[in-house]
Amino acid sequence: MSSSYYSQNNHGPFEIFDAGDFDLESGGKLRGLKLAYATFGTLNADKSNTILFPTWYSGTSKILELAYVGPGRALDPDKYFIILVNQIGNGLSSSPSNTPAPFNAAAFPEISIGDDVRAQHRLVTNHFGIERLALVLGGSMGAQQSFEWAVRYPDAVARVAPIAGTARETAHNRLLVQTFIEAITGDPAFDGGWYAEGAVHRGLRAHARAFAASGFSQKLFNTRGWAGLGFTTPEDFVAGFVENHFLPQDPNNLLLLARKWRNGDASRHTGGDLAAALGAIKAKTAIIAIDEDVFFPPDDIEAEQKLIPGAALKRVSSIWGHLALFGVDPAWNAAVDSILSHLLATPA
């Protein structure tokens, strides 16, 4: 299951950058850190046309490509050099599921959003020789990484577009993510993270249902908004769409990502002062919120947007809620493309 899921056949083509031994914010170390990434388009002569797009929770570079990249889109490979980078722990980059013993599975070290961004900075600067990015964007956990980029490396980010995410997780969001974690770890087969492959399917199913209950809007269920995808009942939709997405994935990978999500906080750079952290951002900033988002409600996003100099808040509606990020709503896709195109056309 998980071993074949995280493959070139399913999520490629992707390349591997060997980032070397990597010291972690937790005090631990990743030996021989590997970052999986995919690129589209051509880097121009002065290396000024690069877009960096990190993955979200359970996402891969292939999922981002299918949802956001293409000719005529805002992320047009005929205009830009686009790097889709897989965050640590997503199964393609170094993860509990693909690391050799003794540091595999439950022994894989704790990772932070800051670790991801420092590793990505090594990829961008050491491998590609790029000092300034035209745009950093990302959805959900990708938004967390986008904020971290803009706060940690303010001179390296010309524009930033966090989508459906915050720089510091709210108490409600942390509680929500904790329910996802406990759904997986509560399965008796989890065995402290030393399970047999496929054994934690009940925990993954419970996790998927908790995710579905808050990831989509009430209106999607109440109006049978999923029927256009060929599903017949709410049960059919949740099993066929959400459980089908999570069941092939490795539980330890998902837990690593969820804990990163839960603990995300860009204000640690300023002693917990979020206003100081976000106030130091120099990038042209467009923050996109989804009106129906339960994970990251627009009010929470707006509270942070007001702390960023010159930042614009763009609200887009979709009955798909937070999971509009997957590109299932054509109207939402078009609206986001328009926002990103305008941002990319803005001098920075």
Backbone hydrogen bonds in HBPLUS format (Angstrom, degrees):
<---DONOR---> <-ACCEPTOR-->    atom                        ^
c    i                          cat <-CA-CA->   ^        H-A-AA   ^      H-
h    n   atom  resd res      DA  || num        DHA   H-A  angle D-A-AA Bond
n    s   type  num  typ     dist DA aas  dist angle  dist       angle   num
A0005-TYR N   A0001-MET O   2.87 MM   4  5.99 145.8  1.99 152.3 163.6     1
A0006-TYR N   A0002-SER O   3.20 MM   4  6.32 164.3  2.22 156.2 155.3     2
A0011-HIS N   A0007-SER O   2.81 MM   4  5.92 165.5  1.83 157.3 162.3     3
A0012-GLY N   A0008-GLN O   2.82 MM   4  4.06 136.8  2.01 122.7 121.3     4
A0015-GLU N   A0037-TYR O   2.70 MM  22  5.36 169.4  1.71 167.5 165.1     5
A0037-TYR N   A0015-GLU O   2.88 MM  22  5.36 155.1  1.94 145.1 152.5     6
A0017-PHE N   A0035-LEU O   2.79 MM  18  5.10 166.9  1.81 149.5 153.8     7
A0035-LEU N   A0017-PHE O   2.90 MM  18  5.10 164.7  1.92 147.6 152.6     8
A0019-ALA N   A0033-LEU O   2.75 MM  14  5.19 146.4  1.86 156.3 164.0     9
A0033-LEU N   A0020-GLY O   2.94 MM  13  5.38 149.7  2.04 131.2 127.9    10
A0022-PHE N   A0030-LEU O   2.77 MM   8  5.06 158.5  1.81 149.6 156.8    11
A0030-LEU N   A0022-PHE O   2.83 MM   8  5.06 165.0  1.85 147.6 152.3    12
A0024-LEU N   A0028-GLY O   2.91 MM   4  5.20 175.2  1.91 142.2 140.6    13
A0027-GLY N   A0024-LEU O   2.99 MM   3  5.39 160.7  2.03 112.4 118.7    14
A0094-SER N   A0034-LYS O   2.86 MM  60  5.16 159.0  1.91 151.6 148.4    15
A0086-ASN N   A0036-ALA O   2.94 MM  50  5.52 173.5  1.95 168.1 167.3    16
A0038-ALA N   A0084-LEU O   2.93 MM  46  5.23 152.8  2.01 143.5 152.5    17
A0084-LEU N   A0038-ALA O   2.85 MM  46  5.23 174.8  1.85 166.3 167.2    18
A0040-PHE N   A0082-ILE O   2.95 MM  42  5.10 141.5  2.10 137.9 148.5    19
A0082-ILE N   A0040-PHE O   2.81 MM  42  5.10 166.4  1.83 158.3 160.7    20
A0047-LYS N   A0044-ASN O   3.04 MM   3  5.11 158.4  2.08 108.1 114.5    21
A0081-PHE N   A0049-ASN O   2.85 MM  32  5.80 168.5  1.86 143.4 147.4    22
A0134-ALA N   A0050-THR O   2.87 MM  84  5.38 131.1  2.11 141.7 157.0    23
A0051-ILE N   A0081-PHE O   2.87 MM  30  6.15 156.5  1.93 148.5 152.3    24
A0083-ILE N   A0051-ILE O   2.78 MM  32  6.11 170.7  1.79 173.6 176.7    25
A0052-LEU N   A0135-LEU O   2.92 MM  83  6.36 161.0  1.95 159.9 164.2    26
A0137-LEU N   A0052-LEU O   3.07 MM  85  6.53 160.6  2.11 166.2 172.4    27
A0053-PHE N   A0083-ILE O   2.87 MM  30  6.13 159.4  1.91 171.4 170.4    28
A0085-VAL N   A0053-PHE O   3.15 MM  32  6.27 145.8  2.28 124.2 134.4    29
A0055-THR N   A0085-VAL O   3.07 MM  30  6.35 135.0  2.28 166.0 168.3    30
A0059-GLY N   A0056-TRP O   2.98 MM   3  5.08 161.7  2.02 121.1 124.3    31
A0064-LEU N   A0060-THR O   3.13 MM   4  6.52 159.1  2.17 153.2 158.8    32
A0065-GLU N   A0061-SER O   2.90 MM   4  6.08 161.0  1.94 148.2 153.9    33
A0066-LEU N   A0062-LYS O   3.02 MM   4  6.23 169.5  2.03 154.6 155.9    34
A0067-ALA N   A0063-ILE O   3.18 MM   4  6.29 147.3  2.29 141.3 149.8    35
A0068-TYR N   A0064-LEU O   2.89 MM   4  5.86 144.3  2.02 156.9 164.7    36
A0069-VAL N   A0065-GLU O   3.09 MM   4  4.96 158.3  2.14 130.3 136.3    37
A0070-GLY N   A0075-LEU O   3.15 MM   5  6.40 165.3  2.17 150.1 153.6    38
A0073-ARG N   A0070-GLY O   2.99 MM   3  5.40 158.8  2.03 132.4 136.3    39
A0079-LYS N   A0076-ASP O   2.93 MM   3  5.54 161.0  1.97 119.2 125.4    40
A0080-TYR N   A0076-ASP O   2.95 MM   4  6.06 162.6  1.98 158.0 163.8    41
A0090-ASN N   A0087-GLN O   3.25 MM   3  5.95 150.8  2.34 144.8 141.5    42
A0089-GLY N   A0094-SER O   2.84 MM   5  5.85 139.7  2.00 142.0 150.0    43
A0098-ASN N   A0095-SER O   3.27 MM   3  5.48 144.6  2.41 104.6 113.5    44
A0105-ALA N   A0096-PRO O   2.97 MM   9  4.34 161.2  2.01 125.5 119.7    45
A0107-ALA N   A0104-ASN O   2.82 MM   3  5.35 142.4  1.97 149.9 147.2    46
A0108-PHE N   A0105-ALA O   3.17 MM   3  5.76 169.4  2.18 119.9 122.3    47
A0115-ASP N   A0112-SER O   3.07 MM   3  5.09 123.0  2.41  94.9 108.9    48
A0116-ASP N   A0112-SER O   3.22 MM   4  6.66 157.0  2.28 149.0 153.7    49
A0117-VAL N   A0113-ILE O   3.10 MM   4  6.44 162.5  2.14 151.9 155.8    50
A0118-ARG N   A0114-GLY O   2.96 MM   4  6.14 160.4  2.00 150.6 155.7    51
A0119-ALA N   A0115-ASP O   2.97 MM   4  6.15 156.7  2.02 150.0 156.5    52
A0120-GLN N   A0116-ASP O   2.85 MM   4  6.13 155.2  1.91 150.0 157.7    53
A0121-HIS N   A0117-VAL O   2.85 MM   4  6.03 150.4  1.94 144.5 152.7    54
A0122-ARG N   A0118-ARG O   3.11 MM   4  6.38 146.1  2.23 138.6 146.8    55
A0123-LEU N   A0119-ALA O   3.06 MM   4  6.44 151.0  2.14 144.9 152.7    56
A0124-VAL N   A0120-GLN O   2.86 MM   4  6.14 166.7  1.88 157.4 159.8    57
A0125-THR N   A0121-HIS O   2.91 MM   4  5.96 168.9  1.93 150.7 154.1    58
A0126-ASN N   A0122-ARG O   2.86 MM   4  5.34 142.1  2.01 132.4 144.1    59
A0127-HIS N   A0123-LEU O   3.13 MM   4  5.11 137.9  2.32 117.4 129.7    60
A0128-PHE N   A0123-LEU O   3.32 MM   5  6.79 143.4  2.47 152.8 163.1    61
A0130-ILE N   A0124-VAL O   3.01 MM   6  5.59 170.6  2.02 145.1 142.5    62
A0129-GLY N   A0125-THR O   3.00 MM   4  4.48 127.7  2.28 106.3 117.9    63
A0133-LEU N   A0156-ALA O   2.74 MM  23  5.95 169.8  1.75 151.2 150.2    64
A0158-ALA N   A0133-LEU O   2.90 MM  25  5.97 170.3  1.91 169.5 172.3    65
A0136-VAL N   A0159-ARG O   3.00 MM  23  6.42 145.5  2.12 140.2 149.0    66
A0161-ALA N   A0136-VAL O   2.92 MM  25  6.38 154.2  1.99 151.8 157.7    67
A0163-ILE N   A0138-GLY O   2.84 MM  25  5.87 160.6  1.87 164.1 160.4    68
A0142-GLY N   A0139-GLY O   2.79 MM   3  4.55 147.6  1.90 130.6 120.8    69
A0140-SER N   A0163-ILE O   2.86 MM  23  6.33 150.6  1.94 164.2 174.1    70
A0143-ALA N   A0140-SER O   2.89 MM   3  4.98 128.3  2.16  98.4 112.7    71
A0144-GLN N   A0140-SER O   3.11 MM   4  6.60 149.1  2.21 146.4 154.8    72
A0145-GLN N   A0141-MET O   3.07 MM   4  6.40 155.5  2.13 144.1 149.7    73
A0146-SER N   A0142-GLY O   2.88 MM   4  6.11 144.4  2.01 137.8 148.4    74
A0147-PHE N   A0143-ALA O   2.90 MM   4  6.18 164.3  1.93 158.6 160.3    75
A0148-GLU N   A0144-GLN O   3.01 MM   4  6.24 159.5  2.06 144.9 151.2    76
A0149-TRP N   A0145-GLN O   2.89 MM   4  6.14 154.4  1.96 146.4 152.7    77
A0150-ALA N   A0146-SER O   3.05 MM   4  6.35 165.6  2.08 152.1 154.9    78
A0151-VAL N   A0147-PHE O   2.89 MM   4  6.12 147.9  2.00 152.9 162.0    79
A0152-ARG N   A0148-GLU O   2.79 MM   4  5.73 167.4  1.81 152.3 156.7    80
A0153-TYR N   A0149-TRP O   2.80 MM   4  5.47 159.4  1.84 145.6 152.6    81
A0156-ALA N   A0153-TYR O   3.01 MM   3  5.39 154.2  2.08 114.4 122.6    82
A0284-LYS N   A0158-ALA O   2.95 MM 126  6.33 160.1  1.98 149.1 143.3    83
A0160-VAL N   A0284-LYS O   2.87 MM 124  6.27 154.6  1.94 158.7 161.0    84
A0286-ALA N   A0160-VAL O   3.10 MM 126  6.53 160.8  2.14 161.2 167.2    85
A0288-ILE N   A0162-PRO O   3.00 MM 126  6.37 162.6  2.03 156.2 161.4    86
A0164-ALA N   A0288-ILE O   2.79 MM 124  6.06 173.4  1.79 164.7 165.1    87
A0266-ALA N   A0167-ALA O   2.92 MM  99  5.46 158.9  1.97 136.9 144.0    88
A0169-GLU N   A0264-GLY O   3.16 MM  95  5.92 164.9  2.19 158.3 154.1    89
A0174-ARG N   A0170-THR O   2.98 MM   4  6.24 161.4  2.02 153.5 158.2    90
A0175-LEU N   A0171-ALA O   3.06 MM   4  6.26 155.6  2.12 144.6 151.2    91
A0176-LEU N   A0172-HIS O   2.95 MM   4  6.20 157.0  2.00 150.3 156.6    92
A0177-VAL N   A0173-ASN O   2.96 MM   4  6.23 165.1  1.98 155.1 158.0    93
A0178-GLN N   A0174-ARG O   2.94 MM   4  6.11 150.0  2.03 143.4 152.2    94
A0179-THR N   A0175-LEU O   3.17 MM   4  6.54 140.5  2.33 142.7 152.0    95
A0179-THR N   A0176-LEU O   3.08 MM   3  5.33 128.7  2.36  99.1 112.1    96
A0180-PHE N   A0177-VAL O   3.01 MM   3  5.12 123.0  2.34  98.0 112.6    97
A0181-ILE N   A0177-VAL O   3.06 MM   4  6.46 156.5  2.11 151.3 157.7    98
A0182-GLU N   A0178-GLN O   2.91 MM   4  6.14 166.2  1.93 153.3 156.3    99
A0183-ALA N   A0179-THR O   3.04 MM   4  6.09 141.1  2.19 137.5 146.9   100
A0184-ILE N   A0181-ILE O   3.17 MM   3  5.53 127.7  2.46 103.5 115.3   101
A0185-THR N   A0181-ILE O   3.01 MM   4  6.30 175.2  2.01 160.6 160.4   102
A0186-GLY N   A0182-GLU O   2.87 MM   4  5.45 136.8  2.06 133.4 142.2   103
A0187-ASP N   A0184-ILE O   3.22 MM   3  5.81 166.4  2.24 115.4 119.6   104
A0190-PHE N   A0187-ASP O   2.79 MM   3  5.43 165.4  1.81 125.8 130.9   105
A0193-GLY N   A0190-PHE O   2.92 MM   3  5.50 150.2  2.01 118.0 127.4   106
A0194-TRP N   A0191-ASP O   3.11 MM   3  5.46 162.9  2.15 112.1 117.5   107
A0199-ALA N   A0196-ALA O   2.98 MM   3  5.42 162.3  2.02 138.1 138.9   108
A0204-LEU N   A0200-VAL O   3.00 MM   4  6.29 157.4  2.05 154.6 161.7   109
A0205-ARG N   A0201-HIS O   2.91 MM   4  6.06 148.9  2.01 141.6 149.7   110
A0206-ALA N   A0202-ARG O   2.99 MM   4  6.24 160.9  2.02 148.4 153.2   111
A0207-HIS N   A0203-GLY O   2.88 MM   4  6.04 157.0  1.94 145.7 152.7   112
A0208-ALA N   A0204-LEU O   2.90 MM   4  6.05 155.1  1.96 142.0 148.7   113
A0209-ARG N   A0205-ARG O   3.03 MM   4  6.31 151.3  2.12 147.3 154.3   114
A0210-ALA N   A0206-ALA O   3.03 MM   4  6.31 158.9  2.08 150.6 155.9   115
A0211-PHE N   A0207-HIS O   2.94 MM   4  6.11 155.5  2.00 148.9 156.3   116
A0212-ALA N   A0208-ALA O   2.87 MM   4  6.08 151.9  1.95 143.2 150.9   117
A0213-ALA N   A0209-ARG O   3.00 MM   4  6.13 154.8  2.06 146.6 152.4   118
A0215-GLY N   A0211-PHE O   2.66 MM   4  5.48 140.6  1.81 147.9 161.3   119
A0216-PHE N   A0212-ALA O   3.46 MM   4  5.93 163.2  2.49 134.8 135.0   120
A0322-HIS N   A0215-GLY O   2.98 MM 107  5.26 111.8  2.46 140.9 158.9   121
A0323-LEU N   A0215-GLY O   3.28 MM 108  5.79 152.1  2.36 146.6 145.6   122
A0220-LEU N   A0217-SER O   3.23 MM   3  5.40 129.8  2.49  98.2 109.9   123
A0222-ASN N   A0218-GLN O   2.89 MM   4  6.13 167.6  1.91 156.3 160.6   124
A0223-THR N   A0219-LYS O   2.89 MM   4  5.76 144.2  2.02 147.5 152.4   125
A0225-GLY N   A0220-LEU O   2.78 MM   5  4.65 153.1  1.85 145.7 150.2   126
A0224-ARG N   A0221-PHE O   3.31 MM   3  5.14 164.3  2.34 101.2 105.6   127
A0227-ALA N   A0224-ARG O   2.99 MM   3  5.59 169.0  2.00 121.2 124.7   128
A0229-LEU N   A0226-TRP O   2.99 MM   3  5.68 162.7  2.02 120.8 126.5   129
A0230-GLY N   A0227-ALA O   2.91 MM   3  5.36 162.0  1.95 117.1 120.8   130
A0237-PHE N   A0233-THR O   2.91 MM   4  6.18 156.6  1.96 155.3 161.7   131
A0238-VAL N   A0234-PRO O   2.90 MM   4  6.13 171.1  1.91 157.6 159.1   132
A0239-ALA N   A0235-GLU O   2.98 MM   4  6.05 167.0  2.00 150.5 154.6   133
A0240-GLY N   A0236-ASP O   2.81 MM   4  5.69 158.9  1.86 141.7 148.9   134
A0241-PHE N   A0237-PHE O   2.78 MM   4  5.50 151.1  1.86 146.6 152.5   135
A0242-VAL N   A0238-VAL O   3.06 MM   4  5.12 127.8  2.34 115.3 129.7   136
A0243-GLU N   A0238-VAL O   2.89 MM   5  6.29 168.0  1.90 163.0 167.1   137
A0244-ASN N   A0239-ALA O   3.08 MM   5  6.20 130.0  2.34 142.8 155.8   138
A0245-HIS N   A0242-VAL O   3.05 MM   3  5.11 129.1  2.31  96.4 110.0   139
A0246-PHE N   A0242-VAL O   3.15 MM   4  6.51 154.4  2.22 151.8 157.7   140
A0247-LEU N   A0243-GLU O   2.83 MM   4  5.69 167.4  1.84 161.8 163.7   141
A0249-GLN N   A0246-PHE O   2.97 MM   3  5.42 156.6  2.02 119.3 127.0   142
A0253-ASN N   A0250-ASP O   3.11 MM   3  5.30 120.7  2.47 102.2 116.7   143
A0254-LEU N   A0250-ASP O   3.10 MM   4  6.46 163.2  2.13 158.0 162.0   144
A0255-LEU N   A0251-PRO O   2.91 MM   4  6.16 157.0  1.97 153.3 159.9   145
A0256-LEU N   A0252-ASN O   3.00 MM   4  6.14 157.1  2.06 144.9 150.5   146
A0257-LEU N   A0253-ASN O   3.05 MM   4  6.37 163.5  2.08 154.6 158.5   147
A0258-ALA N   A0254-LEU O   2.83 MM   4  6.01 162.4  1.86 150.1 155.6   148
A0259-ARG N   A0255-LEU O   2.94 MM   4  6.07 159.0  1.99 149.8 154.4   149
A0260-LYS N   A0256-LEU O   3.14 MM   4  6.38 153.3  2.21 143.8 151.0   150
A0261-TRP N   A0257-LEU O   2.90 MM   4  6.20 162.2  1.94 154.3 159.3   151
A0262-ARG N   A0258-ALA O   2.83 MM   4  6.06 170.9  1.84 154.3 156.2   152
A0263-ASN N   A0259-ARG O   3.06 MM   4  6.09 151.7  2.14 142.3 148.8   153
A0264-GLY N   A0261-TRP O   3.21 MM   3  5.33 165.9  2.23 109.9 114.1   154
A0268-ARG N   A0265-ASP O   3.37 MM   3  6.10 169.8  2.38 117.1 118.8   155
A0269-HIS N   A0266-ALA O   3.45 MM   3  6.30 171.9  2.46 117.6 119.7   156
A0270-THR N   A0267-SER O   2.95 MM   3  5.37 156.4  2.01 111.7 119.1   157
A0272-GLY N   A0267-SER O   2.81 MM   5  4.68 154.1  1.87 142.5 138.1   158
A0273-ASP N   A0270-THR O   3.20 MM   3  5.36 161.9  2.23 108.1 113.6   159
A0277-ALA N   A0273-ASP O   3.12 MM   4  6.42 157.4  2.17 148.8 155.3   160
A0278-LEU N   A0274-LEU O   2.92 MM   4  6.09 178.0  1.92 162.4 161.9   161
A0279-GLY N   A0275-ALA O   2.83 MM   4  5.64 141.4  1.98 134.8 146.6   162
A0280-ALA N   A0277-ALA O   3.30 MM   3  5.58 153.5  2.37 102.4 109.9   163
A0281-ILE N   A0278-LEU O   3.20 MM   3  5.54 167.6  2.22 111.7 115.3   164
A0312-ALA N   A0285-THR O   2.96 MM  27  6.29 164.6  1.99 147.6 150.7   165
A0287-ILE N   A0312-ALA O   2.83 MM  25  6.15 170.2  1.84 172.6 171.3   166
A0314-LYS N   A0287-ILE O   2.78 MM  27  5.99 169.4  1.79 164.6 165.2   167
A0289-ALA N   A0314-LYS O   2.84 MM  25  6.19 159.5  1.88 153.7 159.6   168
A0316-VAL N   A0289-ALA O   2.89 MM  27  6.24 162.1  1.92 164.4 169.5   169
A0293-ASP N   A0290-ILE O   3.03 MM   3  5.26 166.2  2.04 121.7 122.4   170
A0291-ASP N   A0316-VAL O   2.97 MM  25  6.02 155.2  2.04 135.9 143.8   171
A0300-ASP N   A0297-PRO O   3.01 MM   3  5.53 125.9  2.32 113.1 125.7   172
A0301-ILE N   A0297-PRO O   3.23 MM   4  6.60 156.2  2.29 150.6 157.8   173
A0302-GLU N   A0298-PRO O   2.75 MM   4  5.93 160.8  1.79 155.9 161.3   174
A0303-ALA N   A0299-ASP O   3.09 MM   4  6.20 150.5  2.18 140.7 147.5   175
A0304-GLU N   A0301-ILE O   3.16 MM   3  5.41 127.8  2.45 100.8 113.2   176
A0305-GLN N   A0301-ILE O   2.94 MM   4  6.22 158.1  1.99 150.7 157.9   177
A0306-LYS N   A0302-GLU O   3.12 MM   4  6.26 152.6  2.20 152.5 155.8   178
A0307-LEU N   A0304-GLU O   2.90 MM   3  5.34 154.5  1.96 113.7 122.1   179
A0308-ILE N   A0305-GLN O   3.17 MM   3  5.48 166.9  2.18 112.9 117.0   180
A0311-ALA N   A0308-ILE O   3.18 MM   3  5.47 170.7  2.19 131.6 130.3   181
A0321-GLY N   A0318-SER O   3.01 MM   3  5.66 164.2  2.04 119.5 122.1   182
A0324-ALA N   A0321-GLY O   3.05 MM   3  5.71 159.5  2.10 121.7 123.0   183
A0325-LEU N   A0322-HIS O   3.26 MM   3  6.36 172.3  2.27 124.1 126.1   184
A0326-PHE N   A0323-LEU O   3.21 MM   3  5.75 164.2  2.23 111.5 115.0   185
A0327-GLY N   A0324-ALA O   2.94 MM   3  5.74 163.1  1.97 127.7 129.6   186
A0333-ASN N   A0329-ASP O   2.94 MM   4  6.20 163.5  1.97 159.7 165.1   187
A0334-ALA N   A0330-PRO O   2.98 MM   4  6.19 159.0  2.03 148.5 153.0   188
A0335-ALA N   A0331-ALA O   3.05 MM   4  6.28 156.8  2.10 146.2 152.4   189
A0336-VAL N   A0332-TRP O   2.96 MM   4  6.19 163.6  1.99 157.6 161.3   190
A0337-ASP N   A0333-ASN O   2.91 MM   4  6.11 160.9  1.95 150.3 156.1   191
A0338-SER N   A0334-ALA O   3.03 MM   4  6.23 153.9  2.10 144.0 150.5   192
A0339-ILE N   A0335-ALA O   3.10 MM   4  6.42 156.0  2.16 146.6 152.5   193
A0340-LEU N   A0336-VAL O   2.92 MM   4  6.14 168.6  1.93 159.3 162.0   194
A0341-SER N   A0337-ASP O   2.85 MM   4  5.95 158.0  1.89 149.2 155.8   195
A0342-HIS N   A0338-SER O   3.07 MM   4  6.21 159.2  2.12 145.0 150.0   196
A0343-LEU N   A0339-ILE O   3.01 MM   4  6.27 157.3  2.06 147.3 153.8   197
A0344-LEU N   A0340-LEU O   2.87 MM   4  6.09 163.4  1.89 152.8 157.1   198
A0345-ALA N   A0341-SER O   3.03 MM   4  6.23 135.7  2.23 139.1 150.7   199
A0346-THR N   A0343-LEU O   3.04 MM   3  5.17 154.3  2.11 104.6 112.8   200
